[in-house]
Amino acid sequence: MTVLVRLGVGPLSAVARAAIPSIWRGKYFSSGNEPAENNPVTPMLRHLMYKIKSTGPITVAEYMKEVLTNPAKGYYVYRDMLGEQGDFITSPEISQIFGELLGIWFISEWMATGKSTAFQLVELGPGRGTLVGDILRVFTQLGSVLKNCDISVHLVEVSQKLSEIQALTLTEEKVPLERNAGSPVYMKGVTKSGIPISWYRHLHDVPKGYSFYLAHEFFDVLPVHKFQKTAQGWREVFIDIDPQVSDKLRFVLAPSATPAEAFIQHDETRDHVEVCPDAGVIIEELSQRIALTGGAALVADYGHDGTKTDTFRGFCGHKLHDVLIAPGTADLTADVDFSYLRRMAQGKVASLGPIKQHIFLKNMGIDVRLKVLLDKSNEPSVRQQLLQGYDMLMNPKKMGERFNFFALLPHERLQGGRHQRNARQSKPFASLVAGFSELAWQ
Ligand SMILES: C[S@@+](CC[C@H](N)C(=O)[O-])C[C@H]1O[C@@H](n2cnc3c(N)ncnc32)[C@H](O)[C@@H]1O
């Protein structure tokens, strides 16, 4: 606990956060069957109708990919959708404590695996850069612990707009940014605390090397294929133009088997499933990297362990939104299937979790950290915001139960590699991974 207490001294105190709307993306489900009273013909709808008229109905995965990340019109590409004024709120935007505890997690793993002389912090889908900013503040606070370690930050982001916001948040552009839109490293700079930082569109462009990877509310935006069990076997759900209503889309079933069926387990018992091949590709890449060069990956998201059926939904202005209405104006998301992530990592690295957010944060010492911040603040509005943020993150009826933590680690980490065992330790190492058990400094 020494480190947490030390965080409470020095300039680090409560950091201003937006007011907390009562809705978050993990919350409700939408089937896309709501009436289309208000269905403006957006540029994205026009694009999709043209596409469907030219080549036929599209899969839900293709729809999600076009709507969210089409380079010209995608929802994520040109807007800031996070926070009070946007469409949804995420944990790092709610409370600084969230990112601080994740910063502690990475330091704890770095210490447990032998304090390498360098590491890369890699975040997938960093939003406004708030989370990595909170993590880097912890790294600065613990400068004496990390003093002989060369750290670099690598952000994987498809959004031009969000990458600009990240750059502003993290670098304050004191040192001019290097930009090269045509290069796999499309932006480079130096953070406020002097750490080199680079931006990429794809994980495979990030240099290989000892790294800690972070994906918070990233896997849920990756495209899913939807399937329904029929008397003829699995049939994929497609999106077509509604012949009854002009400028409206509708769900239809494929008349025959489609290739993505290969991603459904042979012993699947559900009658509707969502599969996310892109998530599998990313988990395989992370697993190979971690097995080869060490480090760890921490994934936090809402999801299930291979049990849920229909989770594809939309959010706009902090409200549930019909996924087929006004595409390009609302966020689309689907719960993460952690059982699939675990299968994709199997044999290459060890995995831990998913465990509920309230358990993970409790194990990381959220109560101690909250107390330190409350003790330091006399401002009633700041104290109220800290308490409200804590409730939102921890309350099992709010984000506490819906969000999960999942980690990928080298097998040696759990078996006790050469850096990890000392004569007094007799417990299996799995119990010593912070968050998945109580934080303990070694
Ligand atoms: C739901 S937001 C989460 C943001 C942030 N992690 C947070 O929790 O506040 C998803 C993030 O992933 C990015 N993103 C979406 N699809 C992506 C993709 N295929 N590759 C890289 N980034 C992507 C978005 O631009 C955004 O930054």
PDBQT file of the ligand as one rigid body, heavy atoms in Angstrom, charges set to zero:
ROOT
HETATM    1  C1  LIG A 501     -15.735   3.729 -27.038  1.00  0.00    +0.000 C 
HETATM    2  S1  LIG A 501     -14.332   4.669 -27.382  1.00  0.00    +0.000 S 
HETATM    3  C2  LIG A 501     -13.379   4.373 -25.904  1.00  0.00    +0.000 C 
HETATM    4  C3  LIG A 501     -12.395   5.460 -25.637  1.00  0.00    +0.000 C 
HETATM    5  C4  LIG A 501     -11.524   5.315 -24.398  1.00  0.00    +0.000 C 
HETATM    6  N1  LIG A 501     -10.793   4.068 -24.371  1.00  0.00    +0.000 N 
HETATM    7  C5  LIG A 501     -12.321   5.503 -23.128  1.00  0.00    +0.000 C 
HETATM    8  O1  LIG A 501     -12.597   4.505 -22.471  1.00  0.00    +0.000 OA
HETATM    9  O2  LIG A 501     -12.699   6.637 -22.808  1.00  0.00    +0.000 OA
HETATM   10  C6  LIG A 501     -13.513   3.695 -28.627  1.00  0.00    +0.000 C 
HETATM   11  C7  LIG A 501     -12.176   4.210 -29.075  1.00  0.00    +0.000 C 
HETATM   12  O3  LIG A 501     -11.625   3.305 -30.044  1.00  0.00    +0.000 OA
HETATM   13  C8  LIG A 501     -11.294   4.009 -31.249  1.00  0.00    +0.000 C 
HETATM   14  N2  LIG A 501     -11.494   3.040 -32.334  1.00  0.00    +0.000 N 
HETATM   15  C9  LIG A 501     -12.646   2.570 -32.819  1.00  0.00    +0.000 A 
HETATM   16  N3  LIG A 501     -12.413   1.614 -33.742  1.00  0.00    +0.000 NA
HETATM   17  C10 LIG A 501     -11.079   1.489 -33.839  1.00  0.00    +0.000 A 
HETATM   18  C11 LIG A 501     -10.212   0.675 -34.615  1.00  0.00    +0.000 A 
HETATM   19  N4  LIG A 501     -10.688  -0.198 -35.484  1.00  0.00    +0.000 N 
HETATM   20  N5  LIG A 501      -8.880   0.817 -34.452  1.00  0.00    +0.000 NA
HETATM   21  C12 LIG A 501      -8.376   1.708 -33.545  1.00  0.00    +0.000 A 
HETATM   22  N6  LIG A 501      -9.157   2.521 -32.789  1.00  0.00    +0.000 NA
HETATM   23  C13 LIG A 501     -10.484   2.410 -32.933  1.00  0.00    +0.000 A 
HETATM   24  C14 LIG A 501     -12.234   5.191 -31.241  1.00  0.00    +0.000 C 
HETATM   25  O4  LIG A 501     -11.842   6.229 -32.089  1.00  0.00    +0.000 OA
HETATM   26  C15 LIG A 501     -12.178   5.569 -29.766  1.00  0.00    +0.000 C 
HETATM   27  O5  LIG A 501     -10.984   6.218 -29.450  1.00  0.00    +0.000 OA
ENDROOT
TORSDOF 0
